[in-house]
């Protein structure tokens, strides 16, 4: 930084400027002007502090898109259409949307889901265009759900390229399936992390944060910040698309439970910065 002396104290306000080489102008007061210095310096320091605070705000905090599921009309900037009868309900952590899966599962298929039920469709896919991402959903899976459920699904409008969260219910507990699939010119990149062993099963009827991260090489799935599985896969940025909540895009394997909120970040967050289940949900 270059320093210059100037008899004009108003130049102090120009010590931070956009573009080019930064210069700090220093005002040297006379004996009669010394009392003015503290005023100008105080104003200058406030401007400098404000600039430093803006620089200190993590970029993800400014770029993340948040969806709050507290109505059936508009979530974030996305318009909503409904399937079935999803309900806005009160919960210990505020309003959420409750979904019910309906219809008989296939008795011969332990991986089958409900063929009908409740869902939301939103005319946006917030991960579109992101080469890396963090996707987080605060939700509560119900013990009344089917063995296989697809509860959060973002998909390209013109192909089956998609990013998804699915769950499986095993022995009255559940496990997470994190999905990233690209289909371009007939070539499929298939990333699925599904671990349903005893170490990765979780009690039902509780709130959790499911998180997916993709760093350009590896897709990872987490529950409450704990890694559930990972897989190497090359995923291109998802084109503009649609999101379904409570079911797959093609209306099958409906979800039973509640969805409170979601966050979409165009970078990989460290687990310490993931969304967390509010304390009120644990009581």
N, C-alpha and C positions, 0 to 999 in steps of 0.2 A: 504494500500500500504506500502511495506517495503522499507526503505531508506538505502543505503550503500554508504560509501565513497570509492573513487577509485582515484588513481593518473593518470588514463588514461582518458583524455578528450574525446576520441572517443567513450567511452562507453555511452556518452550522447545520441547517436542515438539509443540506445537499450532500452530507457525508455518505449516505446510502443512495445509490442511483442505479438504474437498470442499464446493463450493457457496458461494454468498454472497460477501461481501467478505472478502478475505484480510487478516489482521492479524498483525503480527510482534511477539511479546512479548519485551521486553528485560529481562534481570535485572541489576540494579545491586547488586553485592556489597558487604558491609562488609569491613573489613580482615581480619577473622577468617574470612570466607567466600571470600576470593579464590581460595584453592587449589582450591575446588570448581568454579570457573567453567570451567577447561580441560576437565574431565571432561564437564560438561553440553554445553559448546560443541562438543567433539569428537563426542559422540553426535549432536548436532543437525546438524552438518555432514555426517555420514555419511548421515543421513536425507535431507537436502537433496540430496546428490550422487546418491543412489539415485533420487530423484524426477526429477532432471534427466536422468539416463541414460535412464529410461523415456520421458521426453518426447522425447529425441533419437533414439530408435529409429524409423526410417522406418515409416510405417503399413503399407507394402506387405510389410515383413518380418514383421509380425504377422498379416497377412491372407492371404498367399499359401498356396495348397494345393500340396503337392509329392507327386508319385507316383514311386516307385522301382520299376522293373521288374526284380525279382530273384526272383520266384516266380510260380506259376500259380494261386494260391488267393485272395489278397487283396492289392490294390494300394491303399495309403492306407487309407481307410475303405470302399472299394468291393469288393464281391464279384465274383469273376472266373469266367466260363465260357469254355471254349476251343472253337475250331473247328480241325480238323486236328491237327497235332502240333507246336505251338510248343515250343521248347526253351530252358531256362535254360542259358546258356553263360558261361564265364569269358572276360573280355576284359582288356586292359591297364588299364582303368579300373573294374574290378569286374564283378560279374555283370550280365548283360543278357538280354533275351529275343530269340531268333533266330526269324525267320519265313521261310518259303519259299512262293513262289507256284508253282502247278502248273497243268498243262494248256496246250494250244496256244493261242497268240494267233491272231487273224484275220490271215492273210497279206496280205489286201487292205486292211487298216486299220492304218496306222502308229501310230495312237493306241490300239490295243487293249491289254488287260491279261490277266493270267492269270485264268481263270474259277473256279479253286479254289485252296486253299492253307491256310495257318495264320493264325489270328487270335485275339484276345482280345475279349470283350465284358464291359464293366463297367457295373454298375447305377447309374451316376452320370454327370452332366455338370457338372464343376466350374465352368463359366462361367455356369451358370443364374442368372438374375436380375441379371447384371452389365450396366450400361449402357456401361461402358468396360472394357477388359481388355488383358492381355498374356498370350499363350499361347506357351510355349516347349517344345521337344522336342529332347533330345539323342539323335541317331540316326546309323546308318551304312548308307547305301544300297549295295547290292551290284551288282557288274557283271553278275551273273547274272539280274537282274530284267527284267521285261517293259517295253515302251515306256511304258505308262501304269500308274501305281500310286497307290492311295489308302491312306495309311498311318496317318492319325490323323483321327478323325471323331467329332464331338459332335453329337447331334441330339435335337430335341424329341420326346417320346414320342407326341405326338398330331398332328404335322404333319411336313413335310419341311424345316422351318427347321433350319439346320445351320451349323457352323463346321468347316472341314476344312483339312488339309494334303494336297496331292497332289504327286507328282513326275512328270516326263517324262524319258525317256532319249533323248538326241539325240547321235549321233556318239560313242558310248561315254562320254558325260558326262551330267550331269543338271541339271535346273533345277526351281525351286520354283513351285508353284501354291498360292496362299493364297486361301481361299474363305470368304465370309460371305454366306449366303442366308437371307432371311426370306420365309415364305409365310403371309400372314394374310388371311382372307376373300377368297382368290383373287387378291390383289395380291402380286406378287413383287418383293422388293428383292434385286438380284443384284449381289454384289460379288466379282469374280474378278481376281486379279493374276497373270498368267502371262507371264514374259519368258524366252524361250529363245534369245536372240541370243548371240553369242560372249561378250559381256561378262558374261552371267549364267549361263554353263555352268560346272560344277564337276566335278572328278575324282571317280570312284566309289571305293568301298572305303575311304573315310576317314570320320572322325567329324565331325559338324557339329551346330550348334544352329540349328534353324529357329524363327523367332519371328514371331508375328502380333500387331499392336497395333490397337486400335480406340478412337478418342477421341470417338466420338459423331458424327463426320462423315466420317472417312477411315479405310479399312482399308489397312494396310501390311504387307508381308512382308519379312523379313530373313533372311539367312544369315550367321551369325557376326558379327552386328551391322551388316552392310552391306545397305543398302536394295536390294531386288530389284524392287519395284513397289508402286504405291499406286493406290487408286481411291476416289472419293467415293461413299458409299452410306449410307443411313439404315437402321440395324439396331436393332430392338427387343431388349430383353433376352431371351436364350434361356430358354424355360420348362424345367422339370425334364425330364431326358432320360437318354440312354444314350450311352456312348462305345464305339466299336470301334477297335481298334489292329491294324494289319496288313491291313485291308480297309475297304471302304465298309460302311455299315450294312446294305445289301442284299446283301452277300457277293459282291462282284465286284472286279476289278482289284486282286488281292492283291499285297502287298508282299513283296520279298525283301531281307533285311538284318536289322539289329539295332536295338532300341530300349532305351535305358538309363534315361531319366528324363524327367519332364515337370513343368512348374510353371505354375500358373494364378494370375494376380494380377488383382484387380478394379480396376485402374487402369492407366494407360499409363506404363510404365517408360522412362526414357531409355536409349538403346543402351549407355551406359557401365555400366548396371546389369543388362544381360541376362546370362543364364547363358553361361558360356564353356566351350569344349572343354578338358578337363584336359590338362596338359602330357604326362601319361603316354600319352595317345592319339596324340600327335604324334611319338613316338619310333619 
